């Protein structure tokens, strides 16, 4: 018994010494969330959940795989604030296009990577009828684009040129139209950290090739919310709602048209 006791103490001491190394060797976690299609309030709700999940699970970084033609400015600004408020490293991976509101969202990420053939820019603010916004809205949007670029150390001229064709740029980039950057030009002007063809390449670029990757997908409810808050769908819902209420006014009792109308207006 006396001979075994020192051996037990030795093993206990070794286990205690190794414990800190085991803690340090804890596997890093990276979350990947799609940021696709039209930017609307439903997308904001999904990304808010994605970031919350990543924070709760101690993620090292969260990658947003972007492919969007743009959408609502208000939703884009809310999403940009989500990126700014989280302590997790945010990475925008432009897999195809990040246009209009999508460009603004990408600029709010800590780092931007782009896929071969991808584009980012063309971010003029327009009304739902397709016309240019008023001067006040344009000015506010230009300031937002400028701030998003400056926040992460990017030259704001290029962000502003995405929203205003009159902004002067170095020769070869200014052609009198809204600026849209390719993956090569974005890298050259400091708007992209590099070009990657797939997720593995991206993880290697950010030094997280050995991290555990977890995907976050939209639930059915979130997809439904995105459909109902789509800027194209909303006018139809309003039309249905108004028609339903008008029909109900000329029909005795409270029936299906009124119920449909109220439901459409609420949505």
N, C-alpha and C positions, 0 to 999 in steps of 0.2 A: 504494500500500500504506500509506503514511504517513497519507493522508486517511481511510482506512477504519478505522484503529486506534482513534482517539478515538471514532468512532461505535460501535464494538464495546464499548468500555468504558462508554459511556453506556447502551447497552441492558442490559448486565450489571448496572449500578448500579440501573436502574429495576426489573429483575426481582428483585433482592435486596430492594429497598424494598417491593415488592408482596407478597413471600412471607408476611410476618406477617399481612397482611390476608386472604390466601387461607386461611391456617390458621384465623383467627378466624371466617371465613365458612363453616366446615365445618358441614354440615347436622346438625341435632339429630335424634335418633332416639327414638321412643316405641314401646314394646311394649304390646300389648293381649292379655290372657289371660282366657278365660272362667272364672268361678268359679260353677258351676251345679250344681243338683241336691243330693243329700245330701252333707254334709260327712263324709268318712271318710279313712282313711290313704292311700287311693289318690289322693285329691285333693291331699293334702299332697305326695306324690311328684311329681305333675305340676307343682304350683306351685313346688316347689323347683327343678325343671329350668327352668321359665320364668324365674325370677329369676336363675338362674346364667347363662342365655343372655343376658339383658339386661345383666348385669354384664360379661360377657366382651366384649360389643359396645359398651360405653361408652354405654349408654342414658341419656337425661336423666330419663326417668320410665317407670313401668310402670303401666298402667291395668288394674284387675281389674273386669271386668263381672260384677256379682253378681246372681244370681237363685237363692236357696236357701231351703228351709224349715228348714234347720238340720241337725243330725246329732250326731256324736260330740264331746263336750267335749274329750277328749284330743287329737283331730285338730285341733280349732279352736285350742287353745292352742299346738300345734306350729306351725300356720300363722301365728298371731299373732307368734310369735317370729321366723319367717322375715321378716315385714314389719319387725320392729324391728331385725334384724341387718343388713339391706342398707342401703347408703349411697345407693341410688337412691330418688328420690321415689316413694312409693307412693300411688296414688289409687284409692279404692273408688268405683265407679260403680254405684249401686244401680239396676239397670235394671227391676226388678219388685219383688222382696222380699229383705230380708236379715233373716231371723227367727232367733231362738234363737242357735245357734252362729254363724250368718251375721252377726248383729248384732255379736257379739264380734269377729269377723274384721274387719268394716268399721271398728270403733272403733280398731283397731290401725294403720290406714292414716294417712298424713300428712294427707290431705284426703279428704273425702267429698262426692260429688255425687249427686243423686238425679233420676230421671226422673219426669215427671208421673204421678201415680197410684201411685207406689211407696211401700213401707212398710218400716220398720225397727224391730225390737224383739221383744217377747214372748219373752223369753229365760230362762224358768224351766228349771231342770235337772230332768229326769225320768229314771227308770230305763227299761230296755228293756221292762219290763212295763207301762209307762205310768203308774206311780205316782210321787209326789213323792220326790225323793232324800232321804237322811238328813240330819240337821242339819249334820254335819261337811262333807258334800259341798256343801250349800247355802251354807254360810259361805265355803268356799274359792272357790266360783263367784262369789259376790257380791264378794269381794275382787278377783278377776280382772277382773270387769266394771268395778269402780271404778278399778283401776290402768290399764286400757286407755283409759278416758276421760281420766284425769288426765295420762297420758303425752303426749297431743296437745292439752292445754289445754282440754278440754271439762269442763263441770260434771258431776261424777260422780253427782249425784243422779238424773239421768235414766237413766243406764246401770244404776244399782242398781234403779230402779223398773221397768226392763224384766225384771228377774229376781225382784223381790219386790214384790208388790202393796201391801204395807203401808207402803212408803216414801212419805212425804208430799211432794207437789209443789205448785207454785202453782195457784191456782184455774183450772179449765178443763182441766187435764191429768190430775188425779188423780180417778179414778172408781171406785176399789176393785178394779180389775183390772190385769193386767200392762200396762205402758206399751208402746204401739206408736205410733211417730211417722209421720206422713204427710210428704211432701216439704216441705209448708209449715210444719208444726209443728217439723220437724227444723231447718229454716233459722232459725226464730224463736228456738229455744233454743241455737243454735250448734252443732248436730250435723250440719249440712250447709253447705257453702260456696255452694251454689246449685242451681238446678233446670235441667237440660239435657235436650233432647229427643233428641239424637243425638250421635254421636262428634265431628262437626265443631264443634258448639256447645261441647262439653266442651274440646276442644283450644284453642278461642278463649278460653275462660274461664281456662285455665291458661297462656296465652301461648305455646302451642306449635302454633299453626295452620299454621305452615310446616314443621313437623317431618316427617320420614319416618316413616310408621306401619307397623309390622310386627306381624302377627298370629301368635300362638303357639297352636297347636291340639293337642289330645290325640292321641297315637298310638294305634294299635289295642291295643298292649300296655297302655298306661295306662288305656284305657277298660275293658279286661278286668280289670285290677287294681282299678279302682273298683267294678266289678260284684261281684267276689269279696269285697271288703272292706265292702260295703254292710251296715249294721246289720240290714237286713231279710233279706239273703241268708245271713249267717253262721249263724243258727240252723238253717236248712235244710241247710247243709253239714255242720254238727255232727250233725244227725239222720241224714243219709245215711251219714256216717262211722261212727257207732255201730251202725247197722243192718247195714252191710256187715261190720263186725268180728264182730257177733253171729252173722250167717249163716255166716261163715267158721268160727267155732268149732264149729258143728254140721255142717260139711261136711268131708269128707276132703280133705286136701291144701290147698295154697295156691292159690286160684283168683281169679276175677274179683271176687267180693264183697269179699274181703280187700283186693285192690288198690284197688278203688273206695273202700273205707272209709278206708284209710290216706291216699289222695290227698285225700279230702274233709277229713280232719282236718288235714293239712298245710296246705292252702289256707286 
